[in-house]
Amino acid sequence: MQPFQYSRPSTVDQAVLAGSRSKTAQQYADVRFIAGGTTLVDLMKLDVEHPDQVVDINALPLAQVRPAPGGGLVIGALARNSTVAHHATVQRDYPVLSQALLSGASPQLRNMATTAGNLLQRTRCVYFRDTAHACNKRQPGTGCSAIGGHNRMLAILGTSRDCIASNPSDQNVALTALEATIQVQGANGTRTIPIHEFYLQPGSTPNRENVLEPGDLVVSVTLPAPLAGSQSHYLKLRDRAAYEFALASAAIVVKLNGSRIEYARVALGGVGTIPWRSREAEHVLQGHVANAATFHRAAEAALKDARPASENGFKVELAKRCIVRALTTTTQAA
């Protein structure tokens, strides 16, 4: 671990100022905000992350979960995953999010991990975390060892010739299906970012994973008011039943009108370089009868652009089955 400066601001403005402080007029310092530390500390010990400054934001008043004006729910950036998962409103109105959070990590980690930290969770690609191997995400221009290496856990959607790392989060798959928005405060003021605009596919710049600029601090996540009569569900398929990342997962939000699907949102985890919203599957589902044939067509549409690597071709069929099962479970509960 490299030496770094440490600060603990007491206000959001102070945190933003510390986060956007520059080394020179032309160059920003490498600054990281730390909350639960369940990812950052590990990566610093592995010499993957080596910030010049660490800004501890745990003293900021950002842990509330409260109703949003006009409906919906505001989840503070520092709200712990366990708090959100067990929150009565989340369990009642957004069960897909509660289920996703409870499927991730372990109770100990969920008690520390935060909403914003989960949003910014880094990949678990073994080559990203091992500095002895080339990784364009960790060090641009060095190559992607995963493409010809051990890639069983990695992405089949949204990949590029420079990176096939998968996004590891469960929370963010559910937030994508719920069409959450992310509130950010930075040096140039505040802004709200729809979650589908927040993440960046790797392309030729896999080192840039989202649209945040230096000094930007996530302050909250807002869920829209739940659609009356809708049902939601999160299904996670993995090698073991606990403390394991998804091979494939599906977050589903649907509303039925009789036997037909009036509203559908489908997001996938474990298979994308970002939390993957499948508009193709949604288009197949919208207005059609909720039955096995429709669900299979939706699954085919969702995976039609999959590009598996040498070890993860099984994910194509696994993800299809995950979608069908998740849709079946969700519509049967409607």
N, C-alpha and C positions, 0 to 999 in steps of 0.2 A: 504494500500500500504506500502511495506517495504522500508527502506532506501536503496539507491543505489548510486554508483559513476557514474558521468556523464562526458563524454568527447566529443569533437567535432573536429575530425581530419580534416586536409585540403588535405590530399593525400590518395590514396588507400592503399599504403604501411603502412601508419600510422594507418589506420583503421584496416587492417589485423593484425598488431602487437597488437593493443588494444584488438581485438577480440580473439586473441589466447593466451593472457597473462594468466598465471596459478596462482592459489592460492599457490600451492606447486609444487615441481618437479613432483609429481605424479597426481595432480588433477587440471583440468582446472576450472577457474572461470566460473560462470553462466553468460555469456555475451549475450546481445541482441543488434543487430543493429536496429536503429529506423530511419525511413524516414517519411512517411505520418502519421504513428502512428494510423491508423484507426482500426487496430486490437490489436496491442501490448498494447496501453494505456488502452483500455477497459479491457484486460485480467489482467493487473497489478492492476487495481482498484478492480477487482473481486477476487484478490489474487490467480488467476490461474497461472499467471507468476509472479515470484519474483526474477528478475536477481540481481546479485551482481553489475554488471556494465551495463550501457546503453551507447552505442556508437552512437552518432548522425552523420549520414553520408550525411546530406543534403548539406554540403559544397563541396562534391566531384563532379568532372566534369563527371557525369554519366547520364545526362538527355537527351542526343542527340538521335534523330532518324535519321539514315543516311544510304545511300546505302552500302551494303556489297561488298567487293572486289569480282569480278566475278559474281555478281548478288545476289539478295536477299536483306534483310533489317536487319540492326542492331538496336535493341531497347535498349537504355541504362536502367540500373537498376532503375534509378530515374525518368524515363519518366512517367509522370502522366497518369493515365488511360484515362482521357478525351483528353489529347494531342494525344495519340496513336489512340484512336477511331476516331478522326476527322482528322487525318493525311491523306493528299491526296493520298499518295502511298498505305497506308493501305486500304483505302476505295476502291481504284481502283484494287489493286492486291490481297488483302487479306480481302475481305468483311466479311468473316466468323469471323475474329478477331474483326473488328469494331462492327459488330452486337452483338457479345458476350459481349464486354465491355459495350456497351450502354444498354444492358439488365440487367446489374448488378447494385446494390446499388442505389444511388441517384446522381444527378448532383454534389451536394456538396461533397459527398464522392469521386466521380470519379475525382474531381479536386485536391484531396489530395492523394489518393491511388496511389501507384507506381507499376511498372511492377514487380520488385523483391518482393515487399511486397505481391502482389497478388499471386505470385508463392508459397510463404510460408504461405499463409493464413491458419489459424487453423479452425478446424471443429466448426460448430454451434450446435453440440449435446448439449442438455440442461444439461446433466449430466457432461460433460467436463467443462462446465462453472459454475457449482454449486458445490462448495467445500463441501457441506453437503452430497453429494452422492459419492459412490464409482465410480472410473473411472481409468481403467488401462492406458489410454493414459496420464492422468494427474499425476497419482501416481501408477506406476507399481505394480501389485500383489494385488491390493485392490478389483478387480472385475469389471464387466461391468454392471452397473445398467440399461443400455438401453436394454439389451437383453430381460429382462422380464418387461420392463417399457414402457415409452412413446417413441416409435421408428418410428412414422409415417414418419418423414422426413429423416430417416437414410438409410444406404446402403443395397443393395441386391446382389451386386457383389463384390467379393474380401474380404468378411467378414471372421472372425474367431471366435472361441469360447471366445476370449478375447476382441473383439472390433467389433462393427458394425457402427462406426461413418462414415458419408459421407464427402467427400471433397466438400466444398461449392463453389468453384470457377467457374465462367463462362469463364474467360480469358484462364485458363489452359486447358479447354476442346478444345477450338479452337486451342491453341498452339500444342496440341497433334495431332489433325487432320492435322495440317500443318507440323508436324515433325520438330518442332523447336529444336534448341540446346541451351544449357545454358553455358555461360562462367563464370568460377569461379576463383577467385584468393585467395590463402590461404598461410599458412606458408610454404608449400612445393612447391609453385609455382602456375602456372596457368594450368587449364585443361578445356576441353569442354565436356559436358555431354549431350547426346541425352535425350530429355524429357522423353522418355519411360523408361530410366534407372535412372531417377532422383528420382522418388517417390517409396516408399516402402509400400507394403501391410502390414496390421497390424500383421498377424501371431501371435506369442507369445510375440512380442515386439512392441505393438502399440504406445508406447511413442516415437519411432524413425520413423519419417515420410518421411525422404529423406536421400540421401547419403552424405550430407554435414558433414564436420568435424569441430571441434571447430576452430574458426577463419576464416573459409571459408566465402568469401563475393561474392555474385552474382554481377557481373559487367555489364552483358548485356545478351540479348537473341537475337539469330540470326534466321531469317526465311529464308529458301532456296528460290531461285528464283521461282516464280510461274510457274507452268506447263502450257505451251502454250495451249490455248483452254479449260482449266479447269474452272469449276464453283464451288462456295462454298456457304454455307448457314448455319446459326445457328438458331435453333428453341428451345425455352425455354418454358416449361409448368410449371405453378405455380398457387398458390391459388389466387393471385391477379395480376393485370397487371403491377405493379411497386413496387420497393423496397421490393422484396421478393426473396428468394432462390428457386432454381429449385426443383420441384418434379422429373422431368426428362427433360433432354435436349439432343440435338444431334448436333454435328458439322460434316458437310459433305463436302468433297472435291471430285469431280468426273470429269472425262473427258470422253466424248462419242466419239465413232468412228462409225458414222452412228447411228444405233439404239442400238448398244452394248456398254457396259461400258468397256472402255479401262483401266481406272485407278480409284481406289476408296479408300478413307480413311474415317473411321467412328470412332468418339469418342463420348462418352456419359458422361453426368454430372447428378448430383442429385441421381444417383443410385449406384455409386461406392465408395469404400473407398479411391480411387485415381482417378484422371481424367482417364477415362476408354477407352482405345482403343480396339475396337472390331475387331480383325483380323478374327474372325469367320464370321462376316458379310461381311468383305471385300472379303474374299475368295468366298463367295456365289455370290457376285456382279461381281467380275472380269470376264470379257469375256462374260457375259450374257446380254440378252436383257433388256433394262431399261423399265420395266413394273411393274404393281402392283403385279403380281405373284412373280417376282424376289425380289421385295422389302419386301414382306411378309416373304419369305424364309430367307432373310437376317436378318430380325427382330427376327424371331424365333431362328436363330443361335446365335444372340447376347445375348439373354436372357436364353439360354438353361441351364446355370449353376447358375442361380439366386437362392439365398437362402433367401427368405423373412422372416422377423420376424413377431411378432404377429399383428402389426398394418399396415405394409407397403406392404402387398401382392398385393395391387392394382397397385403398381409401375411396376410390371411385364408387365401387359397389357398396362399400360400407356406408358412405355418406348418403347414397340413395335410400338404402334401407332405413337409415336413421331418420330421414325426412318422412318417409312413408309411415313409420311407427309413430313419430311425433305428431303428425297430422291426424292419424287415427285416434290416438289418445286424446288429443285436444278436442276434436269434433265429437267424440263420444261423450265428453263431459259437458258439451253445450246443451 
